[in-house]
Each structure stands twice: as C-alpha cells, then as structure tokens.
Amino acid sequence: MMTLDQMNLNDIVNVINIYGESRIKRRLLDLGFIPGEEVKCVLISPFKDPKAYKIAGNVIALRSIDARNVEVTYEKC
C-alpha cells in the first residue's frame, strides 16, 4: 500500500481510498481527494513536510500526518 506522503516530486498517482477518523476523512474528501482522482506532487518543503499536491485544478498543502490517510496507486483506477 502506498500513501500520499510517500510521493516524490512530480509523481502522478490516482487516489484509491481515504482512511482515518471521520473528521479527517470528510476534510480530505471535501478537498477533492476522492477515489479515482489524479494527484500530482508539485512541491516539497525544505524539511519534507508539508508537501503540496495538485488535484482537480487546485494546489493543496498537506502535512504528512494527514497525507498518510490517502491511499494511492500509480495505476489508473
């Protein structure tokens, strides 16, 4: 299983599933991290946390602790 926080710069993946408590899960879904959606890692901060991801035309920065709740794959869903 690969999660969003394991992505390298310019990697492109697809969301498979969202995990975590309901508050975090709802927030990630509201931000556009829905199964089947394509995500690109566009920026990694100097200390590697947070990272910025482009999803559905928006750039969103997530801390690693939150990005670990998003399961992704390099394969198309």
C-alpha positions in Angstrom: 0.0 0.0 0.0 1.3 3.4 -1.0 0.1 6.6 0.7 0.2 10.2 -0.5 3.0 11.2 1.9 5.4 8.7 0.1 5.2 10.5 -3.2 8.2 12.2 -4.8 8.2 15.5 -6.6 6.3 15.4 -9.9 4.9 11.9 -9.3 1.4 11.4 -10.6 -0.9 8.9 -8.9 -4.6 8.1 -8.5 -6.5 8.0 -5.2 -7.7 4.6 -4.2 -9.2 5.1 -0.7 -9.3 7.6 2.3 -8.7 6.4 5.8 -8.8 8.0 9.2 -11.3 9.3 11.7 -14.4 10.8 10.2 -13.4 14.5 10.7 -10.1 14.0 8.7 -11.8 11.7 6.1 -14.5 14.3 5.5 -12.0 17.1 5.2 -9.9 15.2 2.6 -13.0 14.3 0.6 -14.1 18.0 0.7 -10.6 19.0 -0.6 -11.1 16.7 -3.7 -9.2 13.6 -2.6 -11.9 11.2 -3.9 -11.2 7.7 -5.3 -10.2 7.8 -9.0 -9.0 11.4 -8.8 -5.5 12.1 -10.2 -3.0 13.8 -7.9 0.4 15.3 -8.7 3.1 16.2 -6.1 4.1 19.7 -7.1 6.1 21.0 -4.1 8.1 19.6 -1.2 9.1 21.9 1.6 12.7 22.0 2.7 12.1 19.7 5.7 9.9 17.4 3.5 6.7 18.4 5.5 4.3 19.6 4.3 4.0 18.7 0.6 1.8 20.4 -2.0 -0.4 18.4 -4.3 -2.3 19.4 -7.4 -5.8 17.8 -7.5 -8.8 18.9 -9.6 -7.1 22.1 -10.7 -6.2 23.2 -7.1 -2.9 23.1 -5.2 -3.3 21.9 -1.7 -0.6 21.6 1.0 -1.0 18.7 3.4 1.1 17.6 6.4 2.5 14.1 6.3 0.3 13.0 9.2 -2.8 13.9 7.1 -1.4 12.6 3.8 -0.9 9.2 5.3 -4.7 8.8 5.2 -4.8 8.8 1.4 -4.1 5.5 -0.3 -2.8 5.9 -3.9 -1.5 3.9 -6.8 0.4 4.7 -10.0 -2.1 2.7 -12.0 -5.2 4.3 -13.4 -8.4 3.5 -11.5 
